């Protein structure tokens, strides 16, 4: 097959980035050329289905190809990721240029399928999953592991696929399937090849990394320690952790292994035990607080973030105030907050007590105002301090500025040339905002 031109567009979580990078790498190894969207013969869109807004964004994106398709019969669009698993049939019916839909468990079949629709643009391929325990891995030749990455200096490595927790609001188990751990040797091999390719920081990914190894007779704490010992790796992170499976053993590894960053995202979702039960979250408010105390006793400088939903069906003003009080008492470094969004097919979508959207948004605004003030207070206490910052990219705005992260995962913007990219630099914090820190290089 002659060389083809492709473009990859990614929306959503780090797992979508990781999956897209794997497909990108295989296509490039087969002689494909990655080009801009306007030049592409095939556009692969990897989309998210966690919230309605994420789906709407991708759906609107698909509509933009109507004119070019009518004019030139290009590009062919491949819709992949969680959104494909949930809405792929509708996309095939609605958009004539969507020629391939593939759920996340069929990633291993994607390169061949993309080549097929490129060679036969009138063909249509449906790779949507029917078995939630089926999984088609994407294998690489030696040396090819995600060499084509979004970032040269840091990388994601998925250690497990799917989820068995079935929180009542969450679509993930339905679109990503049941929980499956990757074999540890595959993970170690991938990490080593990434390190050999210049990666300094690796983030281990899973819908619940703490469940890793339960189906293999292993534990996440063991895996975390083993990866942290790999020669050449400077920093190691992991997401996402579910509170019920976050153990003392994991905390001990974080405290004892210098490579493991003192940063953690531990989703609380609600500060109300009553709402947590409605969500089918398998812990109470008190148990969550115990996990935080356990962590901070061993890792006192930890950067702690969380996810929180407001406006869940049946949430009272008292329930909401319990979430607000959790923010005041725990004092998270950052909160990823969202107003509840119905996901068709989940139990919560048909629960009684749905709140008006206006009330959900009003509560979200109140919560964000509180958390912004807490984050700003925490960050201002860092002014004047010096951190080792990993310079991993150019700053989004402003020529001559770079961005990086502290071990606690705080974003720092500082002046510096591109020769600093991929290096660890000492930065003194000069000014704090709620969403980032500003600093100056001192070494």
Secondary structure, DSSP 4 states (H G I P E B T S, - for coil): ----EEEEEE-SSHHHHHHHHHHHHHHHHTT-EE--GGG-SEEEEEE--SSHHHHHHHHHHHHTTHHHHHHH---EEEEEEHHHHHHHHHHHHH-TTEEEEE-GGGGGGHHHHHHHHHHSTT--EEE--S-TT--------TT-TT-S-S-SSEEEEE-EE--S---TT--HHHHH-S-EEPPHHHHHHHHHHHHHTT--EEEEE-TTGGGTTTTTT--HHHHHHHHHTSTT--EEEEE-B-GGG--HHHHHHHHH-TTB-SEEEB--B-S-HHHHHHTT-SS-HHHHHHHHHHHHHH-TT-EEEEEEEES-TT--HHHHHHHHHHHHHH--SEEEEEE----TTSGGGG-S-PPPHHHHHHHHHHHHHHHHHHHHHHHHTTTT-EEEEEEEEE-SSSTTEEEEE-TT--EEEEE--GGGTTSEEEEEEEEE-SS-EEEEE--
